[in-house]
Structure formats: structure tokens, C-alpha cells
Amino acid sequence: MFTKILIFIVSLVIGYLGLRYNYWVVKTVGKSQWIENKLGVGMTFGVYQLIAIAIILFGFAHLIGII
């Protein structure tokens, strides 16, 4: 049970930091040309935010035993 809680806390922190510093991450890593072409201008930010939210949700799902 301790490892599940630890994994959730780590995923929560990583997801939060991904949401909080989204602009910095995109400026450091760069925009994805494929995402920009397929989904529209500025969607790299949105996709990175969705990835951060997915990390949080997967951590929560692992905590409650779905995964």
C-alpha cells in the first residue's frame, strides 16, 4: 500500500509541475510540428497539458487499484 501511495504522490507532483510549467516545457523542448499541423496552431501546449492530466489520472487509478 505504501508503494501505491508513493507512486500516486510522485505522479501528482509530476503532473502538477507539467501543468504549472507548461510554457517553460514547450519553450525548452520546442513545439511539435506534427501536432501543430494536425490539431492546429498552439495545440502543443494543450497536448502537453493533457499528458500532465493523464499522468495524474493514471497515478490515481493505480492508487485505487484500477491499474
PQR file with spaces between the fields and no chain letter, atoms N, CA, C, O and H, PARSE charges and radii, in Angstrom:
ATOM       1  N    MET     1       0.817   -1.196    0.000 -0.4000 1.5000
ATOM       2  CA   MET     1       0.000    0.000    0.000 -0.0000 2.0000
ATOM       3  C    MET     1       0.861    1.260    0.000  0.5500 1.7000
ATOM       4  O    MET     1       0.502    2.268   -0.609 -0.5500 1.4000
ATOM       5  N    PHE     2       1.998    1.193    0.688 -0.4000 1.5000
ATOM       6  CA   PHE     2       2.885    2.354    0.733 -0.0000 2.0000
ATOM       7  C    PHE     2       3.395    2.712   -0.655  0.5500 1.7000
ATOM       8  O    PHE     2       3.502    3.891   -0.992 -0.5500 1.4000
ATOM       9  H    PHE     2       2.290    0.374    1.183  0.4000 1.0000
ATOM      10  N    THR     3       3.713    1.696   -1.465 -0.4000 1.5000
ATOM      11  CA   THR     3       4.231    1.982   -2.805 -0.0000 2.0000
ATOM      12  C    THR     3       3.146    2.603   -3.686  0.5500 1.7000
ATOM      13  O    THR     3       3.448    3.455   -4.522 -0.5500 1.4000
ATOM      14  H    THR     3       3.626    0.739   -1.191  0.4000 1.0000
ATOM      15  N    LYS     4       1.903    2.193   -3.514 -0.4000 1.5000
ATOM      16  CA   LYS     4       0.821    2.801   -4.285 -0.0000 2.0000
ATOM      17  C    LYS     4       0.665    4.272   -3.936  0.5500 1.7000
ATOM      18  O    LYS     4       0.482    5.111   -4.818 -0.5500 1.4000
ATOM      19  H    LYS     4       1.658    1.501   -2.835  0.4000 1.0000
ATOM      20  N    ILE     5       0.738    4.579   -2.652 -0.4000 1.5000
ATOM      21  CA   ILE     5       0.630    5.976   -2.226 -0.0000 2.0000
ATOM      22  C    ILE     5       1.814    6.779   -2.738  0.5500 1.7000
ATOM      23  O    ILE     5       1.654    7.915   -3.184 -0.5500 1.4000
ATOM      24  H    ILE     5       0.887    3.897   -1.936  0.4000 1.0000
ATOM      25  N    LEU     6       3.001    6.191   -2.675 -0.4000 1.5000
ATOM      26  CA   LEU     6       4.197    6.878   -3.157 -0.0000 2.0000
ATOM      27  C    LEU     6       4.119    7.137   -4.661  0.5500 1.7000
ATOM      28  O    LEU     6       4.470    8.224   -5.121 -0.5500 1.4000
ATOM      29  H    LEU     6       3.131    5.268   -2.313  0.4000 1.0000
ATOM      30  N    ILE     7       3.667    6.157   -5.423 -0.4000 1.5000
ATOM      31  CA   ILE     7       3.525    6.333   -6.871 -0.0000 2.0000
ATOM      32  C    ILE     7       2.493    7.416   -7.164  0.5500 1.7000
ATOM      33  O    ILE     7       2.684    8.220   -8.077 -0.5500 1.4000
ATOM      34  H    ILE     7       3.381    5.274   -5.050  0.4000 1.0000
ATOM      35  N    PHE     8       1.400    7.447   -6.401 -0.4000 1.5000
ATOM      36  CA   PHE     8       0.396    8.487   -6.602 -0.0000 2.0000
ATOM      37  C    PHE     8       0.959    9.868   -6.302  0.5500 1.7000
ATOM      38  O    PHE     8       0.727   10.810   -7.061 -0.5500 1.4000
ATOM      39  H    PHE     8       1.245    6.795   -5.659  0.4000 1.0000
ATOM      40  N    ILE     9       1.689    9.997   -5.213 -0.4000 1.5000
ATOM      41  CA   ILE     9       2.256   11.301   -4.854 -0.0000 2.0000
ATOM      42  C    ILE     9       3.254   11.763   -5.913  0.5500 1.7000
ATOM      43  O    ILE     9       3.262   12.933   -6.295 -0.5500 1.4000
ATOM      44  H    ILE     9       1.877    9.232   -4.597  0.4000 1.0000
ATOM      45  N    VAL    10       4.090   10.848   -6.383 -0.4000 1.5000
ATOM      46  CA   VAL    10       5.065   11.202   -7.420 -0.0000 2.0000
ATOM      47  C    VAL    10       4.355   11.609   -8.711  0.5500 1.7000
ATOM      48  O    VAL    10       4.736   12.593   -9.344 -0.5500 1.4000
ATOM      49  H    VAL    10       4.083    9.898   -6.072  0.4000 1.0000
ATOM      50  N    SER    11       3.331   10.860   -9.100 -0.4000 1.5000
ATOM      51  CA   SER    11       2.600   11.212  -10.321 -0.0000 2.0000
ATOM      52  C    SER    11       1.848   12.534  -10.146  0.5500 1.7000
ATOM      53  O    SER    11       1.726   13.308  -11.095 -0.5500 1.4000
ATOM      54  H    SER    11       3.022   10.061   -8.585  0.4000 1.0000
ATOM      55  N    LEU    12       1.353   12.788   -8.957 -0.4000 1.5000
ATOM      56  CA   LEU    12       0.681   14.052   -8.682 -0.0000 2.0000
ATOM      57  C    LEU    12       1.649   15.224   -8.811  0.5500 1.7000
ATOM      58  O    LEU    12       1.316   16.250   -9.405 -0.5500 1.4000
ATOM      59  H    LEU    12       1.452   12.159   -8.185  0.4000 1.0000
ATOM      60  N    VAL    13       2.838   15.070   -8.257 -0.4000 1.5000
ATOM      61  CA   VAL    13       3.840   16.139   -8.338 -0.0000 2.0000
ATOM      62  C    VAL    13       4.289   16.356   -9.783  0.5500 1.7000
ATOM      63  O    VAL    13       4.388   17.495  -10.237 -0.5500 1.4000
ATOM      64  H    VAL    13       3.108   14.237   -7.775  0.4000 1.0000
ATOM      65  N    ILE    14       4.559   15.274  -10.500 -0.4000 1.5000
ATOM      66  CA   ILE    14       4.998   15.402  -11.895 -0.0000 2.0000
ATOM      67  C    ILE    14       3.898   16.026  -12.743  0.5500 1.7000
ATOM      68  O    ILE    14       4.174   16.895  -13.571 -0.5500 1.4000
ATOM      69  H    ILE    14       4.478   14.349  -10.131  0.4000 1.0000
ATOM      70  N    GLY    15       2.664   15.598  -12.549 -0.4000 1.5000
ATOM      71  CA   GLY    15       1.549   16.173  -13.291 -0.0000 2.0000
ATOM      72  C    GLY    15       1.335   17.638  -12.970  0.5500 1.7000
ATOM      73  O    GLY    15       1.087   18.447  -13.864 -0.5500 1.4000
ATOM      74  H    GLY    15       2.440   14.892  -11.877  0.4000 1.0000
ATOM      75  N    TYR    16       1.431   17.980  -11.691 -0.4000 1.5000
ATOM      76  CA   TYR    16       1.274   19.381  -11.299 -0.0000 2.0000
ATOM      77  C    TYR    16       2.367   20.243  -11.911  0.5500 1.7000
ATOM      78  O    TYR    16       2.096   21.322  -12.440 -0.5500 1.4000
ATOM      79  H    TYR    16       1.632   17.323  -10.965  0.4000 1.0000
ATOM      80  N    LEU    17       3.602   19.764  -11.838 -0.4000 1.5000
ATOM      81  CA   LEU    17       4.700   20.536  -12.419 -0.0000 2.0000
ATOM      82  C    LEU    17       4.552   20.665  -13.931  0.5500 1.7000
ATOM      83  O    LEU    17       4.899   21.696  -14.508 -0.5500 1.4000
ATOM      84  H    LEU    17       3.823   18.888  -11.409  0.4000 1.0000
ATOM      85  N    GLY    18       4.034   19.613  -14.570 -0.4000 1.5000
ATOM      86  CA   GLY    18       3.781   19.693  -16.006 -0.0000 2.0000
ATOM      87  C    GLY    18       2.733   20.730  -16.348  0.5500 1.7000
ATOM      88  O    GLY    18       2.835   21.405  -17.373 -0.5500 1.4000
ATOM      89  H    GLY    18       3.752   18.777  -14.101  0.4000 1.0000
ATOM      90  N    LEU    19       1.726   20.864  -15.500 -0.4000 1.5000
ATOM      91  CA   LEU    19       0.702   21.883  -15.723 -0.0000 2.0000
ATOM      92  C    LEU    19       1.201   23.274  -15.363  0.5500 1.7000
ATOM      93  O    LEU    19       0.931   24.244  -16.071 -0.5500 1.4000
ATOM      94  H    LEU    19       1.644   20.317  -14.668  0.4000 1.0000
ATOM      95  N    ARG    20       1.921   23.360  -14.270 -0.4000 1.5000
ATOM      96  CA   ARG    20       2.391   24.657  -13.778 -0.0000 2.0000
ATOM      97  C    ARG    20       3.422   25.275  -14.702  0.5500 1.7000
ATOM      98  O    ARG    20       3.372   26.474  -14.974 -0.5500 1.4000
ATOM      99  H    ARG    20       2.140   22.572  -13.695  0.4000 1.0000
ATOM     100  N    TYR    21       4.362   24.467  -15.189 -0.4000 1.5000
ATOM     101  CA   TYR    21       5.458   24.968  -16.022 -0.0000 2.0000
ATOM     102  C    TYR    21       5.293   24.533  -17.473  0.5500 1.7000
ATOM     103  O    TYR    21       6.278   24.233  -18.148 -0.5500 1.4000
ATOM     104  H    TYR    21       4.402   23.492  -14.968  0.4000 1.0000
ATOM     105  N    ASN    22       4.056   24.498  -17.953 -0.4000 1.5000
ATOM     106  CA   ASN    22       3.762   24.082  -19.315 -0.0000 2.0000
ATOM     107  C    ASN    22       4.454   24.982  -20.336  0.5500 1.7000
ATOM     108  O    ASN    22       5.040   24.493  -21.301 -0.5500 1.4000
ATOM     109  H    ASN    22       3.256   24.742  -17.405  0.4000 1.0000
ATOM     110  N    TYR    23       4.389   26.271  -20.128 -0.4000 1.5000
ATOM     111  CA   TYR    23       5.003   27.216  -21.062 -0.0000 2.0000
ATOM     112  C    TYR    23       6.507   27.006  -21.127  0.5500 1.7000
ATOM     113  O    TYR    23       7.088   26.995  -22.213 -0.5500 1.4000
ATOM     114  H    TYR    23       3.913   26.668  -19.343  0.4000 1.0000
ATOM     115  N    TRP    24       7.142   26.840  -19.969 -0.4000 1.5000
ATOM     116  CA   TRP    24       8.588   26.632  -19.934 -0.0000 2.0000
ATOM     117  C    TRP    24       8.975   25.327  -20.630  0.5500 1.7000
ATOM     118  O    TRP    24       9.976   25.274  -21.344 -0.5500 1.4000
ATOM     119  H    TRP    24       6.670   26.849  -19.088  0.4000 1.0000
ATOM     120  N    VAL    25       8.182   24.278  -20.421 -0.4000 1.5000
ATOM     121  CA   VAL    25       8.471   22.981  -21.052 -0.0000 2.0000
ATOM     122  C    VAL    25       8.390   23.100  -22.567  0.5500 1.7000
ATOM     123  O    VAL    25       9.257   22.590  -23.276 -0.5500 1.4000
ATOM     124  H    VAL    25       7.369   24.320  -19.841  0.4000 1.0000
ATOM     125  N    VAL    26       7.358   23.769  -23.067 -0.4000 1.5000
ATOM     126  CA   VAL    26       7.219   23.919  -24.524 -0.0000 2.0000
ATOM     127  C    VAL    26       8.348   24.761  -25.083  0.5500 1.7000
ATOM     128  O    VAL    26       8.872   24.447  -26.152 -0.5500 1.4000
ATOM     129  H    VAL    26       6.654   24.183  -22.491  0.4000 1.0000
ATOM     130  N    LYS    27       8.735   25.811  -24.397 -0.4000 1.5000
ATOM     131  CA   LYS    27       9.832   26.645  -24.887 -0.0000 2.0000
ATOM     132  C    LYS    27      11.170   25.913  -24.825  0.5500 1.7000
ATOM     133  O    LYS    27      12.043   26.156  -25.658 -0.5500 1.4000
ATOM     134  H    LYS    27       8.310   26.066  -23.529  0.4000 1.0000
ATOM     135  N    THR    28      11.342   25.019  -23.850 -0.4000 1.5000
ATOM     136  CA   THR    28      12.591   24.269  -23.726 -0.0000 2.0000
ATOM     137  C    THR    28      12.654   23.125  -24.725  0.5500 1.7000
ATOM     138  O    THR    28      13.663   22.953  -25.409 -0.5500 1.4000
ATOM     139  H    THR    28      10.633   24.822  -23.173  0.4000 1.0000
ATOM     140  N    VAL    29      11.589   22.344  -24.816 -0.4000 1.5000
ATOM     141  CA   VAL    29      11.559   21.173  -25.689 -0.0000 2.0000
ATOM     142  C    VAL    29      11.284   21.580  -27.130  0.5500 1.7000
ATOM     143  O    VAL    29      11.823   20.980  -28.061 -0.5500 1.4000
ATOM     144  H    VAL    29      10.769   22.484  -24.260  0.4000 1.0000
ATOM     145  N    GLY    30      10.463   22.576  -27.314 -0.4000 1.5000
ATOM     146  CA   GLY    30      10.090   23.029  -28.645 -0.0000 2.0000
ATOM     147  C    GLY    30       8.701   22.543  -29.019  0.5500 1.7000
ATOM     148  O    GLY    30       8.181   21.583  -28.450 -0.5500 1.4000
ATOM     149  H    GLY    30      10.024   23.063  -26.558  0.4000 1.0000
ATOM     150  N    LYS    31       8.119   23.224  -29.981 -0.4000 1.5000
ATOM     151  CA   LYS    31       6.786   22.844  -30.440 -0.0000 2.0000
ATOM     152  C    LYS    31       6.883   21.640  -31.359  0.5500 1.7000
ATOM     153  O    LYS    31       7.844   21.495  -32.115 -0.5500 1.4000
ATOM     154  H    LYS    31       8.541   24.004  -30.443  0.4000 1.0000
ATOM     155  N    SER    32       5.892   20.791  -31.287 -0.4000 1.5000
ATOM     156  CA   SER    32       5.813   19.627  -32.150 -0.0000 2.0000
ATOM     157  C    SER    32       5.144   20.035  -33.455  0.5500 1.7000
ATOM     158  O    SER    32       3.977   20.429  -33.468 -0.5500 1.4000
ATOM     159  H    SER    32       5.112   20.909  -30.673  0.4000 1.0000
ATOM     160  N    GLN    33       5.873   19.941  -34.527 -0.4000 1.5000
ATOM     161  CA   GLN    33       5.342   20.349  -35.818 -0.0000 2.0000
ATOM     162  C    GLN    33       4.162   19.469  -36.242  0.5500 1.7000
ATOM     163  O    GLN    33       3.210   19.955  -36.853 -0.5500 1.4000
ATOM     164  H    GLN    33       6.820   19.621  -34.516  0.4000 1.0000
ATOM     165  N    TRP    34       4.229   18.185  -35.920 -0.4000 1.5000
ATOM     166  CA   TRP    34       3.147   17.272  -36.276 -0.0000 2.0000
ATOM     167  C    TRP    34       1.858   17.662  -35.563  0.5500 1.7000
ATOM     168  O    TRP    34       0.792   17.707  -36.176 -0.5500 1.4000
ATOM     169  H    TRP    34       5.002   17.791  -35.424  0.4000 1.0000
ATOM     170  N    ILE    35       1.958   17.943  -34.268 -0.4000 1.5000
ATOM     171  CA   ILE    35       0.775   18.340  -33.502 -0.0000 2.0000
ATOM     172  C    ILE    35       0.227   19.665  -34.023  0.5500 1.7000
ATOM     173  O    ILE    35      -0.985   19.829  -34.155 -0.5500 1.4000
ATOM     174  H    ILE    35       2.824   17.906  -33.770  0.4000 1.0000
ATOM     175  N    GLU    36       1.106   20.595  -34.315 -0.4000 1.5000
ATOM     176  CA   GLU    36       0.673   21.895  -34.822 -0.0000 2.0000
ATOM     177  C    GLU    36      -0.035   21.754  -36.166  0.5500 1.7000
ATOM     178  O    GLU    36      -1.023   22.445  -36.417 -0.5500 1.4000
ATOM     179  H    GLU    36       2.091   20.462  -34.208  0.4000 1.0000
ATOM     180  N    ASN    37       0.456   20.870  -37.031 -0.4000 1.5000
ATOM     181  CA   ASN    37      -0.169   20.688  -38.347 -0.0000 2.0000
ATOM     182  C    ASN    37      -1.501   19.958  -38.249  0.5500 1.7000
ATOM     183  O    ASN    37      -2.461   20.336  -38.920 -0.5500 1.4000
ATOM     184  H    ASN    37       1.258   20.309  -36.827  0.4000 1.0000
ATOM     185  N    LYS    38      -1.574   18.916  -37.425 -0.4000 1.5000
ATOM     186  CA   LYS    38      -2.780   18.089  -37.362 -0.0000 2.0000
ATOM     187  C    LYS    38      -3.886   18.702  -36.508  0.5500 1.7000
ATOM     188  O    LYS    38      -5.060   18.607  -36.868 -0.5500 1.4000
ATOM     189  H    LYS    38      -0.794   18.609  -36.880  0.4000 1.0000
ATOM     190  N    LEU    39      -3.539   19.323  -35.391 -0.4000 1.5000
ATOM     191  CA   LEU    39      -4.549   19.791  -34.437 -0.0000 2.0000
ATOM     192  C    LEU    39      -4.753   21.303  -34.441  0.5500 1.7000
ATOM     193  O    LEU    39      -5.762   21.789  -33.931 -0.5500 1.4000
ATOM     194  H    LEU    39      -2.586   19.400  -35.098  0.4000 1.0000
ATOM     195  N    GLY    40      -3.826   22.038  -35.001 -0.4000 1.5000
ATOM     196  CA   GLY    40      -3.977   23.486  -35.074 -0.0000 2.0000
ATOM     197  C    GLY    40      -2.876   24.209  -34.329  0.5500 1.7000
ATOM     198  O    GLY    40      -2.114   23.626  -33.558 -0.5500 1.4000
ATOM     199  H    GLY    40      -3.007   21.643  -35.416  0.4000 1.0000
ATOM     200  N    VAL    41      -2.825   25.495  -34.591 -0.4000 1.5000
ATOM     201  CA   VAL    41      -1.782   26.337  -34.010 -0.0000 2.0000
ATOM     202  C    VAL    41      -1.968   26.432  -32.499  0.5500 1.7000
ATOM     203  O    VAL    41      -3.076   26.667  -32.017 -0.5500 1.4000
ATOM     204  H    VAL    41      -3.444   25.969  -35.217  0.4000 1.0000
ATOM     205  N    GLY    42      -0.896   26.253  -31.765 -0.4000 1.5000
ATOM     206  CA   GLY    42      -0.928   26.370  -30.307 -0.0000 2.0000
ATOM     207  C    GLY    42      -1.369   25.128  -29.564  0.5500 1.7000
ATOM     208  O    GLY    42      -1.460   25.152  -28.337 -0.5500 1.4000
ATOM     209  H    GLY    42       0.005   26.062  -32.156  0.4000 1.0000
ATOM     210  N    MET    43      -1.643   24.051  -30.262 -0.4000 1.5000
ATOM     211  CA   MET    43      -2.133   22.844  -29.598 -0.0000 2.0000
ATOM     212  C    MET    43      -1.036   22.043  -28.905  0.5500 1.7000
ATOM     213  O    MET    43      -1.336   21.118  -28.150 -0.5500 1.4000
ATOM     214  H    MET    43      -1.570   24.031  -31.259  0.4000 1.0000
ATOM     215  N    THR    44       0.233   22.382  -29.149 -0.4000 1.5000
ATOM     216  CA   THR    44       1.302   21.712  -28.416 -0.0000 2.0000
ATOM     217  C    THR    44       1.131   21.942  -26.919  0.5500 1.7000
ATOM     218  O    THR    44       1.337   21.035  -26.113 -0.5500 1.4000
ATOM     219  H    THR    44       0.477   23.134  -29.762  0.4000 1.0000
ATOM     220  N    PHE    45       0.753   23.157  -26.559 -0.4000 1.5000
ATOM     221  CA   PHE    45       0.504   23.463  -25.147 -0.0000 2.0000
ATOM     222  C    PHE    45      -0.632   22.595  -24.600  0.5500 1.7000
ATOM     223  O    PHE    45      -0.528   22.051  -23.501 -0.5500 1.4000
ATOM     224  H    PHE    45       0.585   23.894  -27.214  0.4000 1.0000
ATOM     225  N    GLY    46      -1.701   22.471  -25.360 -0.4000 1.5000
ATOM     226  CA   GLY    46      -2.846   21.672  -24.932 -0.0000 2.0000
ATOM     227  C    GLY    46      -2.527   20.203  -24.803  0.5500 1.7000
ATOM     228  O    GLY    46      -2.986   19.546  -23.869 -0.5500 1.4000
ATOM     229  H    GLY    46      -1.786   22.913  -26.253  0.4000 1.0000
ATOM     230  N    VAL    47      -1.744   19.676  -25.731 -0.4000 1.5000
ATOM     231  CA   VAL    47      -1.385   18.258  -25.667 -0.0000 2.0000
ATOM     232  C    VAL    47      -0.490   17.993  -24.464  0.5500 1.7000
ATOM     233  O    VAL    47      -0.658   16.979  -23.786 -0.5500 1.4000
ATOM     234  H    VAL    47      -1.372   20.209  -26.490  0.4000 1.0000
ATOM     235  N    TYR    48       0.453   18.881  -24.189 -0.4000 1.5000
ATOM     236  CA   TYR    48       1.300   18.694  -23.011 -0.0000 2.0000
ATOM     237  C    TYR    48       0.474   18.775  -21.730  0.5500 1.7000
ATOM     238  O    TYR    48       0.757   18.062  -20.767 -0.5500 1.4000
ATOM     239  H    TYR    48       0.590   19.704  -24.740  0.4000 1.0000
ATOM     240  N    GLN    49      -0.539   19.630  -21.708 -0.4000 1.5000
ATOM     241  CA   GLN    49      -1.415   19.705  -20.539 -0.0000 2.0000
ATOM     242  C    GLN    49      -2.230   18.429  -20.384  0.5500 1.7000
ATOM     243  O    GLN    49      -2.419   17.943  -19.269 -0.5500 1.4000
ATOM     244  H    GLN    49      -0.769   20.209  -22.490  0.4000 1.0000
ATOM     245  N    LEU    50      -2.713   17.885  -21.495 -0.4000 1.5000
ATOM     246  CA   LEU    50      -3.451   16.620  -21.433 -0.0000 2.0000
ATOM     247  C    LEU    50      -2.566   15.476  -20.955  0.5500 1.7000
ATOM     248  O    LEU    50      -3.025   14.603  -20.217 -0.5500 1.4000
ATOM     249  H    LEU    50      -2.560   18.280  -22.401  0.4000 1.0000
ATOM     250  N    ILE    51      -1.312   15.474  -21.366 -0.4000 1.5000
ATOM     251  CA   ILE    51      -0.374   14.439  -20.896 -0.0000 2.0000
ATOM     252  C    ILE    51      -0.169   14.569  -19.386  0.5500 1.7000
ATOM     253  O    ILE    51      -0.137   13.563  -18.677 -0.5500 1.4000
ATOM     254  H    ILE    51      -0.940   16.183  -21.964  0.4000 1.0000
ATOM     255  N    ALA    52      -0.032   15.797  -18.891 -0.4000 1.5000
ATOM     256  CA   ALA    52       0.146   16.006  -17.446 -0.0000 2.0000
ATOM     257  C    ALA    52      -1.093   15.542  -16.671  0.5500 1.7000
ATOM     258  O    ALA    52      -0.967   14.926  -15.612 -0.5500 1.4000
ATOM     259  H    ALA    52      -0.059   16.615  -19.467  0.4000 1.0000
ATOM     260  N    ILE    53      -2.273   15.833  -17.190 -0.4000 1.5000
ATOM     261  CA   ILE    53      -3.501   15.382  -16.534 -0.0000 2.0000
ATOM     262  C    ILE    53      -3.606   13.864  -16.571  0.5500 1.7000
ATOM     263  O    ILE    53      -4.047   13.245  -15.603 -0.5500 1.4000
ATOM     264  H    ILE    53      -2.375   16.333  -18.049  0.4000 1.0000
ATOM     265  N    ALA    54      -3.200   13.260  -17.692 -0.4000 1.5000
ATOM     266  CA   ALA    54      -3.230   11.799  -17.805 -0.0000 2.0000
ATOM     267  C    ALA    54      -2.283   11.156  -16.798  0.5500 1.7000
ATOM     268  O    ALA    54      -2.601   10.105  -16.242 -0.5500 1.4000
ATOM     269  H    ALA    54      -2.842   13.763  -18.479  0.4000 1.0000
ATOM     270  N    ILE    55      -1.130   11.764  -16.553 -0.4000 1.5000
ATOM     271  CA   ILE    55      -0.189   11.240  -15.556 -0.0000 2.0000
ATOM     272  C    ILE    55      -0.845   11.238  -14.176  0.5500 1.7000
ATOM     273  O    ILE    55      -0.725   10.267  -13.429 -0.5500 1.4000
ATOM     274  H    ILE    55      -0.872   12.618  -17.005  0.4000 1.0000
ATOM     275  N    ILE    56      -1.534   12.321  -13.842 -0.4000 1.5000
ATOM     276  CA   ILE    56      -2.223   12.395  -12.549 -0.0000 2.0000
ATOM     277  C    ILE    56      -3.313   11.329  -12.463  0.5500 1.7000
ATOM     278  O    ILE    56      -3.442   10.654  -11.442 -0.5500 1.4000
ATOM     279  H    ILE    56      -1.632   13.110  -14.448  0.4000 1.0000
ATOM     280  N    LEU    57      -4.094   11.178  -13.525 -0.4000 1.5000
ATOM     281  CA   LEU    57      -5.184   10.205  -13.514 -0.0000 2.0000
ATOM     282  C    LEU    57      -4.680    8.766  -13.440  0.5500 1.7000
ATOM     283  O    LEU    57      -5.276    7.938  -12.751 -0.5500 1.4000
ATOM     284  H    LEU    57      -3.989   11.726  -14.354  0.4000 1.0000
ATOM     285  N    PHE    58      -3.590    8.460  -14.143 -0.4000 1.5000
ATOM     286  CA   PHE    58      -3.024    7.120  -14.052 -0.0000 2.0000
ATOM     287  C    PHE    58      -2.485    6.838  -12.650  0.5500 1.7000
ATOM     288  O    PHE    58      -2.609    5.719  -12.152 -0.5500 1.4000
ATOM     289  H    PHE    58      -3.106    9.133  -14.703  0.4000 1.0000
ATOM     290  N    GLY    59      -1.894    7.835  -12.020 -0.4000 1.5000
ATOM     291  CA   GLY    59      -1.440    7.661  -10.646 -0.0000 2.0000
ATOM     292  C    GLY    59      -2.593    7.409   -9.696  0.5500 1.7000
ATOM     293  O    GLY    59      -2.494    6.566   -8.804 -0.5500 1.4000
ATOM     294  H    GLY    59      -1.793    8.744  -12.425  0.4000 1.0000
ATOM     295  N    PHE    60      -3.693    8.137   -9.882 -0.4000 1.5000
ATOM     296  CA   PHE    60      -4.877    7.931   -9.044 -0.0000 2.0000
ATOM     297  C    PHE    60      -5.496    6.558   -9.302  0.5500 1.7000
ATOM     298  O    PHE    60      -5.908    5.873   -8.366 -0.5500 1.4000
ATOM     299  H    PHE    60      -3.773    8.822  -10.607  0.4000 1.0000
ATOM     300  N    ALA    61      -5.560    6.161  -10.568 -0.4000 1.5000
ATOM     301  CA   ALA    61      -6.117    4.843  -10.905 -0.0000 2.0000
ATOM     302  C    ALA    61      -5.266    3.730  -10.289  0.5500 1.7000
ATOM     303  O    ALA    61      -5.793    2.710   -9.844 -0.5500 1.4000
ATOM     304  H    ALA    61      -5.225    6.718  -11.328  0.4000 1.0000
ATOM     305  N    HIS    62      -3.967    3.935  -10.269 -0.4000 1.5000
ATOM     306  CA   HIS    62      -3.084    2.941   -9.641 -0.0000 2.0000
ATOM     307  C    HIS    62      -3.318    2.904   -8.131  0.5500 1.7000
ATOM     308  O    HIS    62      -3.266    1.841   -7.514 -0.5500 1.4000
ATOM     309  H    HIS    62      -3.539    4.763  -10.631  0.4000 1.0000
ATOM     310  N    LEU    63      -3.576    4.068   -7.544 -0.4000 1.5000
ATOM     311  CA   LEU    63      -3.803    4.131   -6.104 -0.0000 2.0000
ATOM     312  C    LEU    63      -5.062    3.361   -5.701  0.5500 1.7000
ATOM     313  O    LEU    63      -5.054    2.636   -4.706 -0.5500 1.4000
ATOM     314  H    LEU    63      -3.619    4.933   -8.045  0.4000 1.0000
ATOM     315  N    ILE    64      -6.136    3.514   -6.465 -0.4000 1.5000
ATOM     316  CA   ILE    64      -7.380    2.858   -6.072 -0.0000 2.0000
ATOM     317  C    ILE    64      -7.491    1.438   -6.624  0.5500 1.7000
ATOM     318  O    ILE    64      -8.465    0.741   -6.340 -0.5500 1.4000
ATOM     319  H    ILE    64      -6.143    4.103   -7.274  0.4000 1.0000
ATOM     320  N    GLY    65      -6.510    1.004   -7.405 -0.4000 1.5000
ATOM     321  CA   GLY    65      -6.454   -0.381   -7.805 -0.0000 2.0000
ATOM     322  C    GLY    65      -7.041   -0.711   -9.167  0.5500 1.7000
ATOM     323  O    GLY    65      -7.222   -1.886   -9.487 -0.5500 1.4000
ATOM     324  H    GLY    65      -5.719    1.570   -7.636  0.4000 1.0000
ATOM     325  N    ILE    66      -7.338    0.281   -9.962 -0.4000 1.5000
ATOM     326  CA   ILE    66      -7.874    0.017  -11.309 -0.0000 2.0000
ATOM     327  C    ILE    66      -6.769   -0.511  -12.213  0.5500 1.7000
ATOM     328  O    ILE    66      -6.998   -1.407  -13.026 -0.5500 1.4000
ATOM     329  H    ILE    66      -7.192    1.235   -9.701  0.4000 1.0000
ATOM     330  N    ILE    67      -5.593    0.035  -12.072 -0.4000 1.5000
ATOM     331  CA   ILE    67      -4.444   -0.407  -12.901 -0.0000 2.0000
ATOM     332  C    ILE    67      -3.570   -1.326  -12.078  0.5500 1.7000
ATOM     333  O    ILE    67      -2.552   -1.813  -12.569 -0.5500 1.4000
ATOM     334  H    ILE    67      -5.407    0.762  -11.412  0.4000 1.0000
